[in-house]
Amino acid sequence: MDFTLTHEQTLLRDSVTAYLAGRYPLLESRQAARSAAGWQPAVWEAFASDLGILAATLPESVGGLGGGAEETMVISEALGGALVVEPYLGTAVVGAGLLTRSGGGNADAVAERIAEGAARIAFALTEPGSGREPWDVQLTATADGDGYRLSGAKTVVADLSLATHLVVAARTSGERLDRGGLSLFLLEFDPQAPPTGVEAHYFRTIDDHHTGDLVFTDVRLPASALLGAEGGAWEVIEPVLDAAVAAQCAEAVGIMRRVVTDTVEYAKQRKQFGVPIGSFQALQHRMVDMSLELEQAVAATYLAVLNQDAEPRQRRRAVSAAKITVARAARFIGQNAVQLHGGMGLTEELAIGHCFKRLTAIETEFGSAVDHLHRYAEATAG
């Protein structure tokens, strides 16, 4: 496999990194994340108009640039290094993937708006009673004349308070754990005034990202709200979730690169007993171990990215192996960085504490390491 970035991918990485270095200071982004708005709309507009990263991986048919998993990796790693809280993953990877793979209804029109920076997607999949399997869906979509009625609840819907549209996974047939019988529905959403029958509760997570819970009570949707074929949503959802895991692994790599670099620099400056603590052999060994974990995470992420178009079993193994490896590396690197910084590692002024919180959240998003260990075993055996 060739892991070398093309000239265009290198330019993409450098342009995103340079923009964020100059216009995305840590303290200002944290203040924005904790404000009533919860994000920086001007930054999102720049992502669309100045950098073009919202259109980078969308098909040309909807105004995109036709990039693939490699471009998503490059962008996600750069965003991770800057601890960006704007909803790139949920919109440009998950939302756009669901729309373009499903088609139908207003999918293409909303995908075009994503490229322009005018639409943001929240994917409502997990439920209060969901187990390890992401297809464990009980929210129902019952046929009602020429449309549907949604009833049920969703929990931990990422980017909910920032969304302009919801993509909701609902059961149109089958039993609770059937992979068949799932359908996707697209509806417009205003966080300040949710549609009739929709109750929304918003909250901020420990890593300053925004999420929320939803309750649907006989929400009437027209037939045009259905994305793709009724009952065939899982064939769309699974590869999109795998693309999201690969992108998030790349984000984690970007964060861990920053953590390792900041820790090494701190060890060169912090003095104890009259000498830099980086001169202590025991601490040098620990920082080497951190670097080794990072390189393993990088290799596993490349494996996941380069297998996005492989046959399903091979893709599942590569993606789950990456998530397991990255989760382990994230915990090891994050914990050791905080320990090497001492009390400074938990202050608001340094990036280390914020990085540690985000890495901790990534460990469980889109399935924990244990979940993916089971999935890897199933894909290998079956």
N, C-alpha and C positions, 0 to 999 in steps of 0.2 A: 504494500500500500504506500502511496505517496502522500506524506503529511505536509508537504510544502505548500504554502499559500500561493495562489496566483498573484500576478501584479495587481489585478483589480481588487482582489480580496485584501491585499496588503494596504492598498490605498483606502479601502473602506474602513479597515481597522484603525489606521492612522488618523483618518478624518474624524471618526467618532471619538477616539481617545483624546485628540487635541481639543475638540469642542468641549467635552466634559471637563477636561483639566482646566480650561479657562472660564467656563460658565456654570459649573455645577459644584460650588464649594460645599463641603460637608455640613457645616452648621446651618447654612441657608436652606439646604435641602431638608434637613431634619425639622427646622422650624416650619417649612411649608407642609411637610408630612403631618405635623401635629396641629396644623391650623384647621379652621372650619372647612376650607376647600380640600385639603388633604393632598395636594399636589401642585405642580407649577405648569399651568396651561401654556405659558410661553415656551417652555422647554418642549412640550409635546408638539406644539406648532413647528418648532425648529426641527424636531425629528422628522416631520412630514415634508416641510418645504426646503429647509437648508441642507439636511443630511440625506433625506430620502429613504431612511431606514424602515419606515412603515410600509413602503411600497417595494422594498428590496426583494422580498421573497414571495410576493403575490404574483399570480399569472399575468401576463401581458394583456390578456383579454379583459381584465378588470382594472387596468391602469397600473399594473405592477411592472417590475423590472425582470421578473422571471428567475430570480435567484433560488437557491436550494438550501439544503441542510447546512452546507459549509458556510454560507453567508449568514445564516441564523446563528451558527456557532460563533463566528467572528463578532457579530453585533452583541450577542448575549455576554460574551466574555468581557467586552469593553464596558458594557453597562454594569456588569457585576463589579468590576474594579472601581467604579465610581459610586457604588451603592445606590443606583438609581431606583426610585420607588414608583415612577410612572409606569402605567400598565402595559409595557411592551409585550411581555410573555403572554398575558391573558388575551390581548387583542390581536397582535400581529402574528402570533404563533398558534394559540389555541382557537381564538375566535375566527381568524382568517382561514385556518385549516378546516374547521367545521363547515364554514360557509362554502368554500371553494370545492371541497370534496362532496358536499351534499347537493348543492344547486337547488333550483326550484324557488318559487316564491320571490321574495325580494333579496335573495342571497347575493346576487351579483351587484345589485345597487348598493347594498350595505358594504360589500367588500370594496367597492370603488370609494366609498366614503372613508373606509379605514385608511386606504392609501393617501387620501387627502388630509387625514388627521381629524376628520369630522365625526367619526364613529368610534366608540370604545365598547368592547364586548365583555360581558360577565357570563361565564359558563356555569349553569346550575346543574350539578351532577350529584354530588354526595348528599345523603339524607341523614337525619338523626338516628335512624335504625340501621344504617348501612354497616356492613361488615368489611372484611378485607377486600372483597371483590367489588370493583367499580361499577359492575353491571347490576349490583344489588339496588334496584330502583322500585319504589312502591308508588310514587306519585303517578296518578292516572290521568290519561287523556281520553275522555269518553266521547264517542261520536255524538254530535248534537246537530241534527239537520245537516246543513252544508258546512259545518265547522266542528269544533271540539270544545270541551270544557275541562280545564285543568283543576285538579284537587290534590293537595298533599303539601309536603314541606321539603325545603332544601336547607342545608346548613353549610357554613364556611364557604360562601360563594365569593371567590376572590374578585377584588376590584368592584364590588357591588355599588359602593357609593360614588364611583367615578363613571359608571356605565351609561351609555345611551341606548343600549340594546341588551336583551337577555337571549341566550340560547339555552333552552330548558330540555333536559332529557326526561321523557315521560314514558310510561308503559301503556301501550295501546292494546296489547294482548299478552297472553302467557302468564306464567307464574312469577313470583318475586325474583327468583334467581335465574330465570331464563335469559340467555343472551339475546335470543330472538324476542321480538315483540316490543323492542325499544324504538322510540321515534324522537326526532328533534323538532323543536318549535322555536321560531324566532318572533320576538315581540319587542316593540319599542318600550323604553323604560326611562322614567324621570325619577331620580333618587329623591327629589323633593316632593314629588306628587306621583307615587306609584299608581299603576293602572287599577281600576276598580276590581276589588276582590283580592288584591295582592297586598300583603302586610310585610313590611321590610324592617329589619333591625340591624343597625350598622355598628361596627366596632373596629378598633385598631389593634393589630397584633403586636407582639413584642418587638418585631423588626420594623415597625413604623409603616407597614403595609395595611391596606384597608380591605375589609371583608364584611360579611354580614349573613344573616339568615332570612329566609323567605317562607311565607305561608300563602298558598294558593287556595282560594275558596270559590269553587265554581267560576273560574275565570274563563270567559267566553273568547274563543279565538276563531278567526275565519279559516277556511281551508287553505288559504294562501300562506298561513303561518307555518305550515308543515314544510320542513326541509327534507329533500330527498324522498325516498320511498318509505311508506308507512311500515314500521316493523323492522327496517333494515339499518337502524342507526349504529348498532355496535360495530359494523364493518367500517364505519366512518370514525367513530369515537376512538377505537383502539389505536390506529396508527397516529391519530392526532395527539393522544396522550403520550405515545412513545416519542413523538417529535418534541413535545413539551418537556419530557424528562431529559432528553438529550440537550435541549436548550438550557434547561436549568442546571444541568451538570456543567455546561460551559460557563454559566453565570457564576457557579460556585468556584470554578477554576480561576476566574477573574478575581473573585474576592480573596481566595487563598494566596494567589500571587501577591496581592497587596499586603496581606497579613505577614507573609514570610519576609517580604522586602522591608516592611516597617519594623518588624522584630529585629532583623539583622542590623538595621540602622540604629535602632534604640540601643542594642547591645554594644555598639561601637561608641555610643555617647555616654551611656549611664556608667558612672564609676562607683566602685566599691573597693575599700581598702587601697584607695589611691590609683586603681587601674580600671580600665573599661571591663565590664562584666563579660564582654565578648571574648576576652582573653582567657577566660576560665574554660578548661578543656571539657568539663562536664556539660557546660552550656553550649559549647560548640557542637558536641555530639548531639545534643537535643535539636539544635537548629538544622543539622544535617538530616536527622530523622524527619523533621518537618518537610525539608526539601524533597526527600525521597517519597514521602506520602503524596506531595504535590505532583511529582512526575508520574506516579502511578495513576493518579486521578486524571491527569492530562491524557495519558495513553488510553484509559478506559473511555473517556469522553470521545476521543477520536474514533474509537471502535464503534460506539453508539451512533455517532454522526454518519460514519461511512456505511453503516448497515441500515439506514433508514429506508432504502429501496430494496432491501433483500427480502427473501421469502419470509412469511410471518414468524415462523419458529426461530429462524436465525436472528431476525430483528428483535424478537422478545428477549432472547438470551443476551444479545449485545447490550440492549438498553438496561435490562435488569442488572447485569454485571457492572455496568457503569454506575448505576444508582447505588449499589452496594459499596463499591470502591470509593465513590465520592463521599458517601455518608460517613464512612470510616475515616477518611482523610480529613473531612470537615471537622469532625469532633476532635481528632488528634491535634490538628494544626490550631484550631480555635482555642482549645483548652491550654495548650502549651504556650501560645502567644500571650494569653492573659496571665499565666503564671510568670513568664519571663518579664512582663511589664510590671508585675506587682499591682499595687492599688491603682496605678495609672491606667492599667488595662481596662478598668471599668468606668472611667470618667467619660463625660459627654464630649469633652474637647478632642479626644483622640479617636481615630477611626476604628481602633482594635475592638473596642466594646461593641460598636455598631456592627462590625463585620461578624463578630462572634454570635450576636443575636440572629443575624440573617442566616448564617450557616446552620445554626440550630433549627431554625424554621425549615430550611431546605431539607434537612434530614428526614422530615416526615411528610412534606408536600408531595403529592402524586404517589403516595405509598411509601412506607418506611423501608429500611433495609431488610427487615424481617419479611415484609410483604413481598419484596422483590426476590428474596432468597427462595420463597415458596414458588414464585412465578418462574424463576430460573430453573428450578428443579422440575416443574411441570413441563416446561418447554423442552428440557433435555430428555425427559423420560418419554414424553408423548410425541 
